[in-house]
Amino acid sequence: MTASGFDREAAFSVFEALRPTGDQMLDRGAFATYSLDLVAIAALILSLSRAGEQELEAGPLSFVDALNEVAPRIDIVVQKDRLKPAARHFGVLHMLDRRIHAVQPPQGSSYHPKFALIRYVGPKNRVTWKLWLGSRNLTGGQDREAGLLLVGRVVRARGSRPPSISSSIASMAQELLSPLGWIAGFKDELESVRWNAPKDVKLRSIQWRRAGEWKPFSTALRGATRTVAISPFVDDAGCSVFDGCAQNSLLTTSDAATNLLPRSDVTVLVDRSPTFDVPIPVETSEASTDIDDISEPDPLGIHAKLLLRQKGETNRLWLGSANLTKRGMDGRNAELMAELDVPPEVATALISYVDDAAPFDHEATELEPDVANQRAAERKLDNAIAVIVGAGFELARDSEGITLK
């Protein structure tokens, strides 16, 4: 998220934001994602290396150098079975498997946070941390996303109490990055970090939840007169965030809106669904690079998860990984969200972006029975696959032969 709003010119590269400055060295980096694309990891590693802005255009040799320089310093935690293999890739991508840690959440939940936590060392061993959190997975795509970048430095003198935000981030890192043994060794340091939000933005809290845990996110603003939300996936339980507010707007997708019960107190608007299988090219384009010939494509869909409440001069925003669903807002998904007070221009830009979307006509878009049955069958199949993927298998040999258990 930047203070410049939601125009195309406000697009912000997460990789660029995480790149070390000229006098810094990337010491450690941890990433959490629901789904994962190996080519996106390649671009991340290149971006964090000396190749810098060249990223995928740097070529195989630069990537090998980046693997040696950066890959040993980063770890990625991803939900099991959500790794998307690349259709076309450099032959060394298999070397990344030691940096990827798959977690199997309890049945009925997902490992759904999306964040990066990176430690840098600068001149005189000065330590800087960066925390990015939002809706973006480590995959390809051009969907609308939302995120927040925090920059922190170690400032606490020994013996003083750690700031509450710092304690919350340190605890969150230990729980959501539990497969990474090195995180525990930095708990005290993380508790001593003073985090800085973007200009004119006040960070109020960090909220998070482990997979399988029932813990509703706190998103109340007593006396709020307006609530605006963006979420590509919604259900009626998640839409309880609108209860008690007179002026409400929800931007979602047609598929998600179709499954909602009509509400007279919520204006529902729709945009395109997010895309999940966009291939990332790894070859340098041979097309013209004349600036006049380059046109940036429109975003393919919405994937941001935002909730804005207004009361007088207060513009309170929640953003992160949680959709407006029961599993996202109450449990049992592992999620991460930030609570912020943002300047009026950010709130105005978000409201304008939502209001410019197409209104949803519930009566004209009833879900066909065959489509509803197909989606129910797909969900049932997904659950069955999750059970198989999470099961433990072993070969047992006895007098009757070999048995798979």
C-alpha positions, 0 to 999 in steps of 0.5 A, a space after each residue: 500500500 502506498 499513500 498515492 492510492 489505487 491508480 495504475 501509476 501507484 503499482 508498487 513492486 514488492 521485490 523492489 521494496 525488499 531489495 537491499 540498499 547499496 550499503 546493506 547485505 541481506 542476512 536472513 529472509 523468511 517468506 510465507 505464502 499459500 501458493 508458490 511458483 518456482 519462477 516467481 522464486 527465481 525472480 525474487 532471488 535475482 531481485 535480492 542479488 547483485 543482478 538487482 533490477 535485471 531480475 529474470 532478464 539477467 540470464 542463467 549465469 546471473 541466476 547461478 550466482 544469485 543462487 550461491 549468494 542469496 538462496 542459502 539466506 532465504 526460506 519459504 513456508 508454503 501450504 503443502 501441495 500448493 507448489 506450482 511447477 514451471 512449465 518452462 524453466 532453467 535447469 537449476 530450479 530444482 536447487 531451490 527445494 532445500 529452501 522450501 518448507 511445506 506445512 500441512 494445516 489441520 483438516 478444514 483449515 489453510 495456511 493462508 498468510 502472505 508476508 516477508 520478514 527480512 534482516 539486513 546488516 549495514 555499515 557498523 553492523 547496523 541491523 534493519 528489518 523489513 516486514 511486508 504483509 498483504 494479499 500477494 502470493 509468491 506466484 505470477 499474476 497481474 491481479 489487484 493486490 494490497 500490501 503494507 511495508 514496514 521498516 524497523 531498526 533495533 533501538 531498545 536498550 537492554 532491560 526496557 520493555 519491548 513495544 507491543 507491536 514488536 512483541 506481536 510481530 516476534 510472536 507471529 514470526 515464531 508461530 507462522 514460520 515455525 518450520 524455520 529453526 533460525 527464527 527463534 534465535 532472533 526473537 529477542 532482537 525482533 522484540 527490540 525493533 521499532 517499526 515505521 509505517 509509510 508516511 502519514 500512516 499509523 500502525 495500530 496492531 498486527 493480528 494473526 492466527 495459527 492454522 486450526 485456531 478459532 480466533 476472530 479478528 478484531 475489526 470494530 470501530 464503534 460508531 462507524 458511519 461507513 464500511 467499504 470492503 474488497 474481497 475476492 471470496 466472501 460468504 454470509 458469515 464474513 459479511 457480518 462485518 457490515 452489521 450495525 453500519 448504515 452505509 456499506 459497500 462490498 467489491 467482490 467477484 460475480 461468482 462470490 456475490 451470487 452465493 450471498 444472501 441479498 442484503 438491503 444494507 450493503 451495496 455489492 459491486 463486482 470485478 473480474 475474478 483473480 487468476 491463478 495460473 498465469 505463466 511467467 516467461 523466463 526468456 527475454 522478449 525479442 519484441 520492440 523495446 521502444 517506450 512508445 510500443 510498450 503498453 501495460 495490460 490491465 489487471 486481470 482481477 481483484 485479489 486484495 483483501 481490504 476493510 475500511 471503516 470511517 468515523 468522522 476524521 478517522 479512516 481505519 483500514 485493515 489489510 492482509 491475507 484474510 478474505 471476508 469468509 468465516 474461515 478468514 475472519 473467524 478461523 480456522 485459517 492461518 492468516 495475518 492482518 494489519 490495522 492502520 489509520 490512513 490519511 484521507 487521500 488513501 481512503 478516498 482513493 479506495 472508496 472511488 475505486 470500489 464505487 467505479 466497479 459494476 453494480 451486482 444484480 442478484 436477480 439477473 445472475 442466479 447460479 444455475 443448479 448444474 454450476 452449483 452442483 459442479 462447484 460443490 463437487 469440486 470442493 468435495 474433491 479438494 477436501 479428499 485430495 487434502 486428506 490424501 496429501 496429508 496422510 502418512 503412508 508406509 510399506 509393511 512386509 509380512 507373510 502375505 507379502 508387501 502392503 501399503 498402509 
